[in-house]
């Protein structure tokens, strides 16, 4: 070791440490304890050569704090490494750390004070920006929704009949054709999702009926079938052929790979024989199966010449055109539900029902004329997950629809909150002027804004995945799973808040919110139970981290530690005013995601080292795995919001501040975690809370303009309290 | 100032500081910074004489830390002050501080390790302990509930008819007579509340019909009427006379003092003329008004000879015996609701309806034969609040009923969680073995245990209030308001968790939880909106604090500061293992309540000093005021649980550990707040979380025994999933 500590650092093992050391000495807010922590994190790396460790230790000798000249040379080294090294990995580590710390001033501009909330907004600009993609398609849906489609408090049979009528009527607009791009439509894959989003402002039974008919039934034929199946799509789009999606079984709600229904190939007859071998294999909750559907896409274990090939989808007729069950098919009704009673969820049992082998949806698997089974995907597991991958679209649509449901409920509650005066006098305060009312509703309103943007981004990626542009789709699958969980939870909380904010009026069905609440309740369960999805997403994140460590080796470990230390230092360095700085917010979400992944991986590894079996080790930290999914979803939402372009002027400024509220409110929810990890100190935690309070006060007068910019037609909003006029009060 | 620092402290202004100084120097965990903080808190007191301040400063001279002998003398001084001083206030301050710090060893025994969760419990002992009071009355209710009283998914009219039939049938058991002690029953006031608690396990429409008929309608006559009115109570108890409680108006949901309905005294006819002057004065949400009630207790502004005397209650016939509205009375239906559709909520309008003056419920106000109005309570405001005070019973019953609803839903979900195996195989894990499932359900289960005990205590105090034993009832009113809020919120969260824990099965009405969920939803609104009640309770706490400062003067300020400092030091002193120590838990709840009150008072005072008007100053800190109510309720729940006696043996041990979970889970929820105030450091916060996790693992295998000890009859539990048998699975 020489006496030149800067030159000693110019070593492949040590270069990436340079930014950390620079910050540790140049930062005014760091004290000796912080430096010791940084040092200890660095020297803990088991792969450091003793000589390299000595170099690091020399930098932290409290008796020889570096002079300005030494720091300047250190900075030159950092810039040199960042700009010239051919070692891509080391460069990206250094870049990452430098960017996090803002050493090169990349984020210094963003530290300026936040955009103020404008006093007035341009309504059309705001509405256009909130709409985002497919404005023409959205306008067509709204046109249809401007005619009342409203029913409540009816007997189940009557309600089902009405909803079926709406679905047929919607088909006449041609909008459902958008569900099948390349076959019935020239539009892109995201267009139908935009239809779904707009329909989500209205009756949710209709939304789910539409989702089942076009998204699940038609979608399965479109995505899993081949040319001869796709010919049906025109009739499906017109509502002439009604079908259902028979996947779930009563004994296997969340475990779709474990369904028991069997499809046995009979070579002599060139037929598949569909059979329900046990009561637990009964198809259950199947939308459309109780009454409307004439066909079913049945998921069953395929048996070819005695060999089980895993779960496959087969097109099976379930009822005759006049609605009687086909011979061998037994149907039942799932019964009255908490909500969504316009959807005829039902049951199906199959008693050796025979269909031609051509009814196998055979994009990923075929049975040839010699009765030989073949698939381009060798592993039955991977084959099944490829087929399930086509369900991503369903998850994205359900999440996006949940956000629309929240928008509708919030629009009703906030219009009422602005016009209704507590204690009944125009002279007194409107409900929205009460801080508790603002706290109840506005963070959810802000959430709808950032979540809509997130689903727009997710749809783009999904479209790319379908055309193969995206490459590996595993990250998208994890994102769709995590975002569906986040959005459906958001919707339940937002609609619940809207219900409570309207008191007794919110409890009356005439005011819509109560039905939205009970309808949206099950969004956390269908298209994948949220807890199961969160584990799926969390495990995917852990897998990606493990892979990164395995391929990156020592450098990857360095990257992980360096990033965590750098983030923590960066956060502490920022003053109280920085919480409205987008870069600071994003860094906090990133820190949370990465810290949760690293610590979870460490906890699992410890259990494996102690001899625990894999599944048990993961189960032992199940809450931690689930937290990763939420943190990942929140980080994606924040990143995508930050990357989205907003219009110049007041509309854009308002959207930015809504984004501040959404992001800071999420960070506030996790304040205990950030305080425990030391990423926040109490001052920072208070600064976040105070900024949230400032935003609530500033945004309250704009809330009505925001919900009106949702462009929900009056006939769809429907609730009398949404049209309450304090000058001429009428009561529903 | 002498050289004897102990003797210098023996001064009226300084004695109460002695315990703080003792702790500051004797505690091993305190460092110099902590001592500086203690000193600064003390010397900040503006009322300290300069000489006294110098004494305090001398104690914190880092150059002269006290020797053991000096500390021993200091301790003698503390004991002397605590045991002999004739100044009651100073003594109580010293006692309080000493107790908080555990200096005299009062709580040292409690620092022993926690009671372990027993491996098995004695079912009857556990059930008896959870039952608590009035076991015989409860057994009678259960006997009645062992016959099925079950209806769901019916048209509103049919459901109402069935519930009315149940109510009449219940009357035949004689149980409703318990609602009117001293008139129709020799039992105490709490007996009927026990009936209400047991009924809360069943159909909640029935519960509310019972609450309206006996609690509100009969209760108003019993509490606000005099002898001639009370003669009706026998007929009311037998269900022969059905009535309603016409207080709420559509324009004045939460502001009952502002109702517009008028009762004008006509001296010539000796009649009261009841009139609805505007549409906003329409009586709304009135249970029973749509169909069943023949009589109404109408709340109206009493006008006697042109003078308004405030809101009074008048008995008014609303329908003839065959159900037609009385001339001048118009009735309407509030419409289909989210839940509770077995209750016929309706509307009433009065068109100059005349009733004899004797129909005035005149316990607190009379109109004599000369037409002169008189009341023992001079202020119309106080008079009204005295009348409203009789509603405390309703709030207590609603809160207790909400806890029962939570118990029923949790019983169904936990019985299912124990028997249903994820992924459908007996070899795999039961749902309850999953950490996320435990986290979802068990804290709520623990909450039901401590909340039942809290309502038992509240009922005792309410009975004392009615007989006048309690004296000032304002604290009880605040407690009832805050506890009703806490319990109804708890119920919503618990039933929601139960719904989600049962997935798709939980969404089917056949499994009961969905109806419990939508029924319990409005418990947060009726009998006082939770936010309005929380402000009432919070303001009462602030008022009590202000009064304490005003009467206590300097000493009260000292008490406040001393307690806060002492609590904070005490918490930091305790090691990680102390979180299961009941004394530590109670101190944390107390600190939270007191800190919130003090800081809220300071924030309001600052605004008043800045010239803000009173209501605006309070509104500006509305969230803070609401938080006080929750903190007060949580502290009461914790204190009453700690003070309750549990049986010796495994049942008592299990109840203690359930209490640990309930209390620690509440503290965990507030972790961010405790970390921000510095009461927790990250280590302590983690210790709380880890203890919660340990408790979840330990208590999961006992959950089924706990819910079975609720003694809910099978016919009442009713849900097929509550009786799922994995060996012979049948599916609803």
HADDOCK unambig.tbl for C-alpha pairs under 7 A between the chains (distance, minus, plus):
assign (segid A and resid 153 and name CA) (segid B and resid 336 and name CA) 6.09 0.50 0.50
assign (segid A and resid 155 and name CA) (segid B and resid 155 and name CA) 6.56 0.50 0.50
assign (segid A and resid 251 and name CA) (segid B and resid 424 and name CA) 5.39 0.50 0.50
assign (segid A and resid 252 and name CA) (segid B and resid 423 and name CA) 5.55 0.50 0.50
assign (segid A and resid 252 and name CA) (segid B and resid 424 and name CA) 5.86 0.50 0.50
assign (segid A and resid 254 and name CA) (segid B and resid 423 and name CA) 6.96 0.50 0.50
assign (segid A and resid 255 and name CA) (segid B and resid 423 and name CA) 5.61 0.50 0.50
assign (segid A and resid 335 and name CA) (segid B and resid 508 and name CA) 6.79 0.50 0.50
assign (segid A and resid 336 and name CA) (segid B and resid 153 and name CA) 6.10 0.50 0.50
assign (segid A and resid 336 and name CA) (segid B and resid 508 and name CA) 6.17 0.50 0.50
assign (segid A and resid 336 and name CA) (segid B and resid 509 and name CA) 5.89 0.50 0.50
assign (segid A and resid 337 and name CA) (segid B and resid 507 and name CA) 5.68 0.50 0.50
assign (segid A and resid 337 and name CA) (segid B and resid 508 and name CA) 4.45 0.50 0.50
assign (segid A and resid 337 and name CA) (segid B and resid 509 and name CA) 5.29 0.50 0.50
assign (segid A and resid 338 and name CA) (segid B and resid 507 and name CA) 5.45 0.50 0.50
assign (segid A and resid 338 and name CA) (segid B and resid 508 and name CA) 6.18 0.50 0.50
assign (segid A and resid 338 and name CA) (segid B and resid 509 and name CA) 6.09 0.50 0.50
assign (segid A and resid 338 and name CA) (segid B and resid 514 and name CA) 5.57 0.50 0.50
assign (segid A and resid 423 and name CA) (segid B and resid 252 and name CA) 5.58 0.50 0.50
assign (segid A and resid 423 and name CA) (segid B and resid 254 and name CA) 6.95 0.50 0.50
assign (segid A and resid 423 and name CA) (segid B and resid 255 and name CA) 5.56 0.50 0.50
assign (segid A and resid 424 and name CA) (segid B and resid 251 and name CA) 5.46 0.50 0.50
assign (segid A and resid 424 and name CA) (segid B and resid 252 and name CA) 5.90 0.50 0.50
assign (segid A and resid 435 and name CA) (segid B and resid 622 and name CA) 6.24 0.50 0.50
assign (segid A and resid 435 and name CA) (segid B and resid 623 and name CA) 6.61 0.50 0.50
assign (segid A and resid 436 and name CA) (segid B and resid 622 and name CA) 6.64 0.50 0.50
assign (segid A and resid 436 and name CA) (segid B and resid 623 and name CA) 5.80 0.50 0.50
assign (segid A and resid 503 and name CA) (segid B and resid 525 and name CA) 6.06 0.50 0.50
assign (segid A and resid 504 and name CA) (segid B and resid 525 and name CA) 6.79 0.50 0.50
assign (segid A and resid 507 and name CA) (segid B and resid 337 and name CA) 5.70 0.50 0.50
assign (segid A and resid 507 and name CA) (segid B and resid 338 and name CA) 5.48 0.50 0.50
assign (segid A and resid 508 and name CA) (segid B and resid 335 and name CA) 6.80 0.50 0.50
assign (segid A and resid 508 and name CA) (segid B and resid 336 and name CA) 6.19 0.50 0.50
assign (segid A and resid 508 and name CA) (segid B and resid 337 and name CA) 4.47 0.50 0.50
assign (segid A and resid 508 and name CA) (segid B and resid 338 and name CA) 6.18 0.50 0.50
assign (segid A and resid 509 and name CA) (segid B and resid 336 and name CA) 5.88 0.50 0.50
assign (segid A and resid 509 and name CA) (segid B and resid 337 and name CA) 5.31 0.50 0.50
assign (segid A and resid 509 and name CA) (segid B and resid 338 and name CA) 6.09 0.50 0.50
assign (segid A and resid 514 and name CA) (segid B and resid 338 and name CA) 5.59 0.50 0.50
assign (segid A and resid 525 and name CA) (segid B and resid 503 and name CA) 6.07 0.50 0.50
assign (segid A and resid 525 and name CA) (segid B and resid 504 and name CA) 6.79 0.50 0.50
assign (segid A and resid 622 and name CA) (segid B and resid 435 and name CA) 6.27 0.50 0.50
assign (segid A and resid 622 and name CA) (segid B and resid 436 and name CA) 6.69 0.50 0.50
assign (segid A and resid 623 and name CA) (segid B and resid 435 and name CA) 6.63 0.50 0.50
assign (segid A and resid 623 and name CA) (segid B and resid 436 and name CA) 5.83 0.50 0.50
assign (segid A and resid 671 and name CA) (segid B and resid 672 and name CA) 5.61 0.50 0.50
assign (segid A and resid 672 and name CA) (segid B and resid 671 and name CA) 5.62 0.50 0.50
assign (segid A and resid 672 and name CA) (segid B and resid 672 and name CA) 4.02 0.50 0.50
assign (segid A and resid 675 and name CA) (segid B and resid 675 and name CA) 6.85 0.50 0.50
assign (segid A and resid 675 and name CA) (segid B and resid 682 and name CA) 7.00 0.50 0.50
assign (segid A and resid 676 and name CA) (segid B and resid 682 and name CA) 4.62 0.50 0.50
assign (segid A and resid 682 and name CA) (segid B and resid 675 and name CA) 6.99 0.50 0.50
assign (segid A and resid 682 and name CA) (segid B and resid 676 and name CA) 4.61 0.50 0.50
